[in-house]
Amino acid sequence: MSSRIDGKVVLLTGATGGLGAAVARRIADEGGHLVLTDLDVSACEALAQSLADTPGRHTALALDVSVEEQWRAAAAFVEREYGRLDALVNNAAIGSIATVEDEEVEHWDQVMAIGVNGVWLGMKHFGPVMAAADAGSIVNVSSILGTVGGFGNSAAYHAAKGAVRTLTKNAALHWATSGVRVNSLHPGFIGTEQLLARHEGSERHAAMLAGTPMGRLGRGDEIAAVVAFLVSDDSTFMTGSEVYADGGWTAA
């Protein structure tokens, strides 16, 4: 395994989900130090323990990404424990399957609070820290559903991921000369335990496969490899980019 992230301090939100855990494993295997955040700190602690075979120092932190005060506390934690942050991976999000007409305001607001506000708040509180150090990488996990209409449902999720896409470009231009790179990652349909538990064998699952030219769902480790590239110094001339790992979905 490459060591191109060796010694970098990386904060990961949504760390305990299927994709988050895969990203954590890849960054740890490449030598990074991880601040693992999610609502369930005990799950973050268990994940950190599972990475004990890697060289980095991994810590767990409870974080509701929709609450600004918790981001302030996270920034203080990182400064106290590590003294800097080299990369922020904004991965936390929740889903939605409702159509425009069926979605409820309360759930719409929750999807936006986590999927959009959480990304903005992470950048708000850590972007300036990175800019002061004249270096840093921010990876905002969007989705193919942030760029296409999908199946005509999941309206709130589409809106949130589309917002992440354009917010990323705005932030990239804001920090373009500061050493901070900001890019969005757009996974296709990934065969996480959560996705398979909800959709395996369904018409939607069949549609996911039919719409993916490679004919299969992606794996978490395949997305994690792209995150590692964007976190690393191999991508130093990339900012404001939208990177797709979707088995050809958006090319079709």
C-alpha positions in Angstrom: 0.0 0.0 0.0 1.2 3.5 -0.8 2.2 5.8 2.0 1.4 9.1 0.2 -0.9 10.2 3.1 1.8 9.4 5.6 1.5 11.8 8.6 -1.4 13.8 7.3 -4.2 14.6 9.8 -7.6 13.9 8.2 -11.0 14.6 9.7 -13.8 12.4 8.3 -17.5 12.9 8.9 -20.0 10.1 8.6 -17.1 7.8 9.5 -19.1 4.8 10.7 -21.3 4.2 7.6 -20.3 1.7 4.9 -18.5 4.2 2.7 -17.1 6.2 5.6 -15.5 3.1 7.1 -14.0 2.1 3.8 -12.5 5.6 3.5 -11.1 5.4 7.0 -9.4 2.1 6.3 -7.8 3.4 3.1 -6.5 6.6 4.7 -5.2 4.7 7.7 -3.5 2.1 5.5 -1.8 5.0 3.6 -0.4 6.4 6.9 -2.8 9.1 7.8 -3.9 10.2 11.3 -7.7 10.1 11.5 -10.2 12.1 13.5 -13.3 9.9 13.1 -16.6 11.7 13.6 -20.2 10.6 13.6 -23.2 10.9 15.9 -22.4 7.6 17.7 -19.0 8.2 19.3 -18.8 4.6 20.6 -19.0 3.4 17.0 -16.2 5.8 16.1 -14.2 4.4 19.0 -14.7 0.9 17.7 -13.7 1.9 14.2 -10.5 3.6 15.6 -9.7 0.4 17.5 -10.1 -1.7 14.3 -7.4 0.5 12.7 -4.9 -0.2 15.4 -2.8 -2.2 13.0 -2.0 1.0 11.0 0.7 3.5 11.9 -1.4 6.6 12.5 -3.0 8.0 15.7 -6.8 7.7 15.3 -9.2 9.4 17.6 -13.0 9.4 17.9 -15.3 12.4 18.3 -19.0 12.8 18.5 -20.2 15.3 15.8 -23.6 16.4 14.6 -22.5 18.1 11.5 -25.7 20.3 11.4 -24.7 22.0 14.7 -22.2 24.8 14.4 -21.2 24.8 18.1 -20.1 21.1 17.6 -17.9 22.2 14.7 -16.3 24.8 16.9 -15.6 22.1 19.5 -14.2 19.8 16.7 -11.8 22.6 15.6 -10.6 23.0 19.2 -10.2 19.3 19.6 -8.1 19.0 16.4 -5.9 21.9 17.4 -5.4 20.5 20.9 -4.7 16.9 19.8 -2.9 17.3 16.5 -2.0 21.0 16.1 -3.2 21.2 12.5 -5.6 19.7 9.9 -4.3 18.6 6.5 -7.6 17.3 5.0 -11.3 17.4 5.6 -13.6 14.8 4.1 -17.2 15.8 4.3 -19.0 12.5 3.9 -22.0 12.7 6.3 -25.4 12.7 4.7 -28.8 11.0 5.0 -31.0 9.7 2.2 -34.5 10.4 0.9 -36.7 8.5 -1.5 -39.8 10.9 -1.6 -40.8 12.7 -4.7 -41.2 16.5 -4.9 -44.9 16.3 -4.0 -44.6 13.6 -1.3 -41.6 15.0 0.6 -42.3 16.5 4.1 -40.9 19.8 5.2 -39.4 18.4 8.4 -37.5 15.6 6.5 -36.5 18.0 3.7 -34.9 20.3 6.3 -33.1 17.4 8.0 -31.6 16.2 4.7 -30.4 19.8 4.0 -29.1 20.4 7.5 -26.9 17.3 7.4 -26.0 17.1 3.7 -25.6 20.8 2.9 -25.2 22.8 6.1 -22.8 20.1 7.4 -20.6 20.6 4.4 -20.7 24.3 4.6 -20.0 24.4 8.4 -17.1 22.0 8.0 -15.5 24.3 5.4 -16.4 27.4 7.4 -14.5 26.2 10.5 -11.6 24.3 8.9 -11.0 26.1 5.6 -9.5 29.2 7.3 -7.3 26.9 9.5 -5.9 25.3 6.3 -5.6 28.6 4.6 -3.5 30.0 7.5 -1.1 27.0 7.0 -1.1 27.6 3.2 -2.1 24.0 2.5 -5.0 21.6 2.8 -7.5 19.5 0.9 -11.2 19.4 1.3 -13.2 16.5 -0.3 -16.9 17.0 -0.4 -18.8 13.8 -1.1 -21.6 14.6 -3.5 -23.2 12.0 -5.8 -24.2 11.3 -9.4 -27.6 12.3 -8.1 -26.3 15.8 -7.6 -25.9 16.1 -11.4 -28.7 14.0 -13.0 -32.4 13.5 -12.4 -32.1 9.9 -11.4 -35.4 8.1 -11.1 -37.6 11.1 -10.5 -37.8 10.6 -6.7 -35.4 11.3 -3.8 -36.0 15.0 -4.4 -34.4 16.3 -1.2 -31.3 14.1 -1.7 -30.9 15.4 -5.3 -31.2 18.9 -4.1 -28.7 18.5 -1.3 -26.1 16.8 -3.5 -26.5 19.3 -6.2 -25.9 22.1 -3.7 -22.7 20.3 -2.5 -21.5 20.3 -6.1 -21.8 24.0 -6.7 -20.8 25.0 -3.1 -17.6 23.1 -3.7 -16.8 25.2 -6.8 -17.6 28.4 -5.0 -15.3 27.5 -2.1 -12.6 26.3 -4.5 -12.5 29.8 -6.1 -12.6 31.5 -2.7 -9.4 29.7 -1.6 -7.8 29.2 -4.9 -4.6 31.1 -4.1 -4.5 30.1 -0.4 -3.1 26.6 -0.8 -6.5 25.0 0.0 -8.0 22.7 -2.6 -11.7 21.9 -2.7 -13.1 19.1 -4.8 -16.3 17.1 -5.0 -16.6 13.4 -5.4 -19.6 11.9 -7.2 -20.0 8.2 -6.5 -22.4 6.1 -8.4 -24.4 3.3 -6.7 -22.2 1.6 -4.1 -23.1 -1.8 -2.7 -22.9 -0.9 0.9 -24.7 -2.9 3.5 -27.2 -0.1 3.9 -28.0 0.1 0.2 -28.3 -3.7 -0.2 -30.5 -4.0 2.9 -32.9 -1.5 1.5 -32.9 -2.3 -2.2 -31.3 -5.7 -3.1 -33.7 -7.6 -5.4 -36.0 -4.6 -5.9 -36.9 -2.9 -9.1 -34.8 0.0 -8.0 -31.8 -2.3 -7.6 -32.4 -3.6 -11.1 -32.6 -0.1 -12.4 -29.3 0.8 -10.7 -27.6 -2.1 -12.4 -29.2 -1.4 -15.8 -28.2 2.2 -15.7 -24.5 1.4 -14.9 -22.6 0.5 -18.1 -20.2 -1.6 -16.1 -23.1 -3.7 -15.0 -22.4 -3.8 -11.3 -22.5 -1.8 -8.1 -19.3 -0.1 -7.0 -17.4 -1.1 -3.9 -16.6 1.1 -0.9 -12.8 0.5 -1.4 -13.1 1.8 -5.0 -14.5 5.1 -3.7 -12.0 5.2 -0.9 -9.2 5.0 -3.3 -10.4 8.2 -5.1 -10.8 10.0 -1.8 -7.2 9.0 -0.9 -6.0 10.5 -4.2 -7.8 13.8 -3.6 -6.5 14.0 0.0 -2.9 13.3 -1.2 -0.4 15.5 -2.8 -0.9 13.6 -6.1 -3.8 16.0 -6.8 -2.2 19.3 -6.1 -3.3 21.0 -9.4 -6.9 20.0 -8.8 -9.5 22.4 -7.3 -13.1 22.9 -8.1 -13.1 19.6 -9.9 -16.0 17.1 -9.8 -14.7 13.6 -9.9 -16.9 10.7 -10.9 -16.6 7.1 -9.8 -19.8 5.7 -11.2 -19.2 2.8 -13.5 -20.0 4.9 -16.5 -23.5 6.1 -15.2 -23.1 9.7 -16.2 -21.5 8.9 -19.5 -24.5 6.9 -20.7 
